[in-house]
Amino acid sequence: MGKVELDIKIHHEKLGNMHVKGEYPRIIPRVAPQDVPIGILETNLMRWVETHFETASKPKYYKDVVNAAVLLTVYMDPWADLQSKTMDLGCKFVCWCWISDDLLEEAVKHEIPYEEIQEETGKLLQIMSFEPNFNLISSTGGFFKELYGSLKSLGKLFWEIIPDYNSAWHTLREFTKKYYAACNFFTICPGDKMCSEEMFSYWKNICFFCDGTVIFFLLIHRITLPLDFLKSPVITRMFDVLNSYGALVNDVVGIKKDVEEGTVNLILFQMSTKGISLETAVNEALHKVEQTMREYMVLRSVISKTHPENPSIDKFLHLLDCFMDAQNRLFAACTRYGDGVDEGLKLIP
């Protein structure tokens, strides 16, 4: 077990100078994906993004998203060849998820009607099922129209890689449905309207979609797990823990970006509702990260002991480990979460 040390300085016109300092645990995968030259992957992904999205108005945003998507995919996927269709699809899927999530947040800020968001996300969910005739579903031409063509191109590549049914497919659809339901909930009840920390964390964790991302990578690598295993209480809880760890780390490390953009995260929510200082809120969040990691390790041990010498489940656990630590490596390698954040993180083996 390693750790992440953080020392992030924030300046805000109204809140003044703030300093986030502390540490939290990180898991070290037994065989971690290595740092590799990613220039060609970024070039190819940006070409795809420019085909489907209007990038001229926000060039830095799209450049940062492309960089982050490639890094996360490379860091979390222990098996893909850099030149493979699997790596290409993985990068595009992660990038699409981030752009989609950011658009949903923008829709709330622009006060797009709930009915429109619900209708559009319902259609996107139909497309993401990648079932026959998904290409016939069309947008009404509203706020989310750019997401349709890009997602359909993912569906086409998906079918080239996975021509047959996999039990994880059902689980991906369920996680995606849950994700969009949570996003729709936020359009009616934004974070600053939540009545408790538990309520805020429950809905925020679902929106983080770590579970759906892991399942997608199981699919594209054709790792088949029994449906009853994926739906079992232990695995259900494992995915909850995965989402929680991702959301907590995101809120701690992304505090600079969220403060600057006025986005409500758990730390800012606690400061507002409890009247506590930034330092106290950060320390509470770091304690939760440590507790979450401890539970992850316990659940991982239980799964390993109850399914000994099962190659598919071994790969599943290895992918989870890589994904957990990929987030830390991502934050330390890119500027999507605020200028200087990458310089304020230190990964300790």
N, C-alpha and C positions, 0 to 999 in steps of 0.2 A: 504494500500500500504506500502510495506517495502522497504528496500534498501540493496545493496551489497557494502561493503567497501573493497577496494583492496589495498594491499601494497606489491608489488612483486619486488624483487631485481633480476637483471639479470647481468651476467658477460659474456662478449664476448671478444675473443682474439683481434679482430680488432676494434670493436666498444667501447670496454672498459666497465666500470661499468654503468649500467642504472637503473633507479628506476621508476616503474609504480605505481602511487598512485592516488586515486580518489574514486568516488562512482557513482552508477547508480541505478535506481528504479527496484524493483521486485514486481510482483503481488503475493499475498498470496491467494491460493485457499481456498474456503470456507470449504472444507474438504480435507486437503492435505494427500496424502499417507504417512504412517508412516515409520520410519526407522525400518527395520526388519533384523534378521539374514539372511545373503545371502550366507553363505558357501556352502550349498547344491546346490543352483542355480548355483554358480560358478563352482562347481565340475561337475555338469551335462553338463553345457555349454562347459567347457573345453574338456570333453570327446567327445562331438560332433565336436568341432573344430579339435581335434587331429585325428578324423576319416577322415576329408576332407582336411586338410591342413598340409603341412610339417612344423611342429612347432619347430623342433630341432634347426634350424639355427637362430631362433629369439624368444627364450623362453620368454624373458621379454616383448617383443612387444605383443605377444599373451596373456600373463597373464594380461597385462594392458588393452587390448581391451576387454577381457572377463569381467574383473572387471567393466569397464566403461559401457559395454552393460547391465549388470545385474543391476547396480545402476540406469541408466537412465530408464530402463523398470520399475523397482520398483517405482521410484519416479514419473513417468509420468502416470502410469496406476492406477486409483483410484478404480478399480473394481476386478481385477484378484486375484484369490486364488493362493498363492505361489506354491501349488502342482498341479495346473491345467495345462492342455494342452495349454490353452490360454497364461499363463505366460511363458511356455516353448517356444512356438512359437514366442512370443513377444521378448524374450531375443535373440533367434536365428536370428530373422529378423534384429534387431538393430545391432547385432554383424556382420552379413553378410554385411550389408550396410557399416559399417565402414571399414571392410577388403576390400570390393570392391572399396570403394572410395580411400583408401590408395594405392591399386594396380594400379588404374588409374593414380594416381600421380606418382607412380614409373615408369609406362609405359612411361610417358612423359619424366622423367629424363633419362630413358634408350633409349630414341629416338626410341621407337617402332613406325613403320610407321602408319600414320593416317588411311590408308586403313584397316590395320589389326585391329586397335582399333575399327573402325566403324563396321567392320564385326562382331567382337566378342561381342560388346555391343548390336548390333542388335539381335544377338541370345539370349543373356541374357534377353533382353526385351521380346522376344517371350516366354521364359521360365517363366518370372515373371508374364506374363498374366495368368499363371496357367490354361490355357485352355486345353481341352482334347488333348492328344498326346504330351504335353509339354515334356514328358520324352524321346521322340525320338530325340530331338534336341541335337546335340553333338558338342563338341569343336574341333577345328582343331589341338589341342595339343600345342597351343602357350602359351603366357604369362598369360592368364586368365583361364587356364584349371581347376585349383582347384576350381574356382567359380561355375562350372557347377554342379558337384555332390552335393555340399552343397545346392545350390539353388533348385535343384530337390527334395532334402529331405524336404525342407521347403514347396514345393508344395504339397507333399504327406500329410504332417501334416495339411496344409491349407485346403485341401479337407475333411479331417476328421472333422474339426471344422466348415467349411462353405460349406455345400453340395449344397447350392442353390445360385441363383444370388442376388446380392445386388447392389443398384444404385452406391454405393461408389466404386465398382469394376471398373467401367468405368473411374472414376476420378483418381483412383490409376494408371491405365494404362497410362492416359494422363500425369500425373505428372512424372511418371517414364520415359516416352518417352522424355519429356522436360528435365529431369535431364541428361539423356545420351546425348542428343543433346548439352547441355551446356558443359558437360565433353569433348565431341569430339571437340567443339569449342576451349577449352583450349589447346588441343593438337596442334592446328595450331597457336593459338594466346595466348601464356602464359601470366600470370598476368603482368609481367614486360614489355609486349609489348602493353598493353592497352593504349589508348590515353587520357583517362579521368577517374576521380573518378567515375562518373556515369556509364561509360561502365564497369569498373572493378566490381562495386557493383552489377550491373544487373546480370552479368554472375555468379559471386561468390554466390549470394543469391540463384539462381536456384540450384546450386550444393550442397547447404546445405541440401536440401530434407526434411526440417521440414514438409512441406505440405504432402508429400507422407507418412511420418511416422505416422502422425496423422490419415490420411485416412486408413492406414493399421490397426490401433487399433480400428477405428470405425467398420471396417469389421469384425475383429475377435471377437468383442463384439456384432455383429449383430445389430448395431444401424443404422437403415435405414433412410436416408434423401432423399427427392425428388431431382432428378437430376437437375431440373431447379433451385433449391435452391443452390446446390453445384456449379453451373455454373453462378450464379448471380454476378453482379458487386461488391456487398458488400462483398460476400464471397471470390471472386477472390482477392479483395484487402486485405481481412483479411489474406489470405494465403501468400500474398506478404509481409505483415507486419510480419507475423510469421517467414518467412525465413530471413527477414532483421534483426529482433531482434536476432535470433539464430546466424547469421553470424557475426554481430557486437560484441555480447558478446564473441563469440568464438575468434575473432581477438584480443579483448582487453585482455581477460583472458589467451588466448593461445599465447600471444606475446613472452613469454620466450621460448616456444617450437619452434615457428616459427623462431625466431632469431637464435637459436642454430642449427636448421636444414636447414636454408637458404630458407624457404618457404615464398613466397610473400603474405602478407596479407594486409588489407586496411591501417593499420597504417604504415607499412613499405613502401607501395606504395606511400602514401602521403609524407613521409619523402624524398623519392627519387624524386618524380615529383615536389613537391612544395619547396623542400629545407628547410623544417621546422624541428624543434627539436622533439625528441621523446615525450617530455612533451606536446608540442602543438598538435601533432598528436593524442595523447591519449585523451587529453581534447576535441578535435573535435569529436572523436569517441564516447566519453561518452555523449556528447551533442546529438549526433544522436541517441544513445540508449534511452535517455530520451524522445526525440521527437517521436521515434517509439513506446514506451510504451504509450505515451499520445494518439497517433492515435489508438492503439489497444483498449484502454479503451473506446474511442468514438465509434468505430465500434462495440465493444461488446455491448454497450448500445443500439445502433441502432437495432442490431439483436434481442436483448432481447425484445425491445419495439414493434418491428414489428411482432414478433412471440411469443406472450404471452401464457403462460400455455401450451407449447409444450414440452412434456417430452424428445423427441429425440433431439430437439435443445438445451434444457437445459443440456443434457448430453454432447452434442457436445461442448458447451461453457465451461463446467466444464473440459473436456478433454484438451481443448486449454489452460486453466488456469494452469492446472497441468503440461502440457508440457512446457509452458513458464518458470515456476519456477523450473522444473526438471533440466534444464540446469545449473542453478545457484547452486542447491544442488549437482549436479554431480561434477562441478568444485571444490567445497569445500570439496569433499569427496574422490577424486582419484588423482593419479599422472600422468595420461596419458598426461596432458598438461604441464608437466615440474615439476621436483622435487622442492618442496617448494611452488608451486603455491597454493596447498590446504591449506597450513599454512598461506598464505598471503591473504586469503579471509575470510570475516566475514559477515554472513547473519544476517541482522537486521530485526526482525518482523515488 
